[in-house]
């Protein structure tokens, strides 16, 4: 467990995750209060990476549950391994014959067999899915529930017991309590509004696109081989692209992809040819690419540099 907010920042930095004061504070409080975290924000701003870095910083297993439409309790919690149960039944056929051999009636045989049910509905035949794995883990773990907004409201309601009491109910086994309190991070890309009941159980964290200065630090950390001047120009352009009316604004992960692409292409400046050939790394819709090219041609993508200082009338080399 972290001793201070600064400890959180340093631990995440050791995993190459640059955390703001707000992020570090929420993680610190989540651990001390034993509360899950709900991290919302645009796709690609580092919410999932935060979960990975948190688990690595705590030196704990990351148990990830990727959410999707139609995800239900069975796929998230547990399943019975029916094939294994059948194989076990076949292996114990002789023993079952002995148990049932002197039964006076079918009813008595059924009663005797029912008394053996605990053998077949025990944890040895339980196939644990992410939620149960996190709760029954022999060591503390971090549970990442990724893109919870993709699930149905019914699944969201099912999660309330898990997030409130860190326990799950299995009809055949009863209520299973968490052996260790896991760290829990839920992420959402805001594709739908989550319930107030879910939000009430979590500490809330909104992760937005980073400032130019923060994004430049990320680029320098992740792609140190990119020339400093080119890194500043690349981040400045990405920041300005996000101000356009785009169908999908470039994420931080796409900024990093672009930075790596510039390194691979041995680019030394953002000239017109380089931009024409690599804009599709940043923008994933043809309409957005055409919109960006028109903005570049008109000189609209000018303003402050990547360090956040105003440069009236300035433009990136080769954009016009």
N, C-alpha and C positions, 0 to 999 in steps of 0.2 A: 504494500500500500504506500502511496506517495505521501511524503511528509508536508509538502507545500505546493502551491501553484507553480512556483519556479521549478520544483522537482519534476512536475508534469511536463513543463515546456522542454526541459533538458532531456528528459527520457524520450519524448517524442522526436526531438531533434536528433537524438542518437539513431533513430530509425528513419532519418531523412524526411521527417514530417514537420513542417514549420507551422506551429500552432499560435494562434492569436491569444491574447490574454483571456478573451471570453471562452474560447475552446478549452484552454487549460483550466479555467475556473470551473466550468461545468463538469469536466472529467474529475477534478478533485472532489467536488461536492457529491457527484454520483457515487464515488467510492465510499465517502464518509457517511452518506445518507442511505446507501444501499438501494439507490433508485436507478431505473433504466433511463437511458437518454434517447430522446427522439430528435434526430438531426434532419432538418428539412432544408431544401435549397435546390437550385438548378442541377441538372445532371452533369457529372464530370467535374465537380468542384472539390472533390476529395473526401466525400462522406464515407465511402467504402474504405478508402485508404486510411481514414482515421481509425476505423475498427481494426484493420490489420496492424497499424502502428501501435495502437493501444495494447493489443494482445502481445505483440513482440516486446514492447516496453515493460510489460508486467511479467514477461517470460512465461506466458500461459498459452494453452492451446486455443486457437481460434476455431470456433464452431459456427459455420456460416449456413444460413438458410436463405436461399434465393427465392424470393416470392414471385408469384405469377398468378394470372387469372385462373381460377379453378382450384387453387391450392386448398386442400382440406386438412382436417385434423389428423386423418390417417397418415398422409404423406409427411406431415410436420412433426407428428408425435411418435407413433409406433405402428408396427404391423405385426401380426402373428405369422411366424414362419410355418405355414401349413404343410409345405413339402417336408420340412424337418420333422414336424409332428407325425406325419404319416409314416415316414421312415422309422421313427422311434416306435410307433405302434407295431410295425412289422417286426422289428427287432425283439419286441417284448411280447410277441404273440403267444409264445408258450407260457410266459408268466401270466398273461391275462387269462389264458385257458385254465390255469390252476386256480386263479382267483374266482372264476365264474363256474368252475366245474361242478360243485355240489349245490348250486343254486336250485331252490325248490320250484321257482317260477321265473317267468320273464321279468316280472316286476322286481323280484329280489335281485336278479342279475343286474338290472338297470340301476338299482340302488347301490350295489357294490361298485359298479363301474363309475357312478357319480362320485363316490368317495375317493376315487383315483384321479379325479379331474385336476386336482392341484398339481399333479405330475406334469400334465400336458399344458396347463395354463400357468406357467411359472416364467421367471425371467430368462431361463435357459432357452425358451422358444420365442422370446420377445426380440424383434428387430427394431432397435432404437433409431429413431429419426432425430434431426437436430435438436428439437426442444427437449426431448427426453434425454439425449446424450448430455446436454448442458446441465440438466438437473441432477442426473445420476453420476456425473463425472466424479472420479475418485480424487481429482485435484481441481482447484479453482480454474475456471475457464472464462473466455470472453465469447458471448453469444452475439453474433451479428445477424440481425433480421433485416435483410436487404430489400429495399423497395417495397415496403409494407403497403404503400398506396396502390399497388397492382392487385392486391387481394380483394376479396369480397367483404362487405361489412360483417357477414356472419363469421368469417374467420377472425376478423378483428375482435369480435365479441368473445370468441373462444380464447383469445390470448389474455383476456383480462385476469383470469384465475392465475395464469402463469406469472404475469407481471405483478400481481398484487401480493401473492403469497409464495411465489416460487415453488409451486407444487402442481401436480397433475393428477387427475383421477382416471384410473383404469378399472373398468367394471370388474374384471376377473381378479385384480390384485388389490384394489382399494386405492387409497391416496398415497402417492409417493412424494415425499418431501425432498427438497434439494439437499444434497450432502454438503455442498459448499455454495455460498451465494455467488452466482456468476455475475460478471460485468455484462450488461446488456446494452447494445446499441441498435436502435431501429433507425433506418434511413427512409426518406420519402422524397420523391422528386416533384411533389405537389400536383400529381395528375388528378387527384380527387381530395376532397376534404376529409380528414380523419375525424373520428368521433371524439367528443369531449371526454368521454369516459377513458379512452386510451390516453389522451393528452394529459389528463389529470394524474395518471400514474407515472408520468415521466418528467424528467427535467428537459426543458425545451432548448434547442439550439438551432439557430438558423445560420447556415453556411452559404454565403453569397460568393459571387466572383470576387477575387482578391483585388486589392488596390494595385496600381502599377508597380509600386515599390515592392510589395509583397510578392507579386507574380514574377518580378525580375529576380528576386532572391530564390524563388523556386526553380526558375530556369537555370540560374547559375549553379544551384545545388545539384540538379538532376542532369544537366548537360554542361559540365565545366569546360568541355572542349570547344564550345561555341565562343567565338570572339566576343569580348565584352561590348564593343560598339554594335555589332550585329545583334547581340542579345537584347540590348536596349531598344534598338529600332524594331525588332520583331515584337517585343512586348508592347511597345507603343502602338504598333499597327493593330495588334489583337484588341487592345483596349478600345481603340477607335472603332473597330469593326462591331464591337458589342453595342455601340451607340446607334448603329443603323437599325432600321426596321427589318430584321431578318426573321425567317421562319425558325431557324435554330442558330442561336449565337454560339460562337466557339467556346468550348470549355477549357479548363486548365489542362486536362489530359490532352486535348487537341493542340494546345499551345506547345506542350512538351513533344508531341509527335512532330510538330512542324519544326521545332528547334533541332530535333534529331535528324529530320530530313535535310535541313540546311547544312548540318555537319556532313552528312553522307554525300551531299552534292558539292561539297567544298565551296559553298557560297561565301563570298566576302562582302556582299552588299545586297540590299533588296532592290535589284534592278527589275525592269519590266518583265524580262524573260523569266527570271526566277519566280516572280509573283504569279505570272500566267501559268507556269507549270506546277506550282505548289499550292495554289489557293484551295484546291480540292482536299488538301490535308486538313485545312481549318474548317471549311464550309462543306456541308454534306447535301445541299440542295442546289440544283442548277440555277434556280431563280435567285438564290442568295449569292452565288458566285457572280452572276451577271450584274446584280445590284452592286456588289462590292467593286467590280471592275469599272462601272460607271462612276462610282464615288471616287475611285482612284484617279480616273481620267479627268474628273472635274476639279480635283484638288481639295475635295471636301474632307479627306482624312488627314487633317493637320490639327495641330494643337499642342498639348503639353508632351514632354518627353517621358520616358519610362521612370524617371526619378521623381516625377510629379511636379516639375517646375514649368511654369508657363513659357511658351516660346511663340509669341504672336507671329503669325505668318509663316512659321517654319513648315517644312515638309520633309518627308523621308526621301533620301537620295534615290533618284530613278523612278519615283512614282508618277511623275507628271510627263 
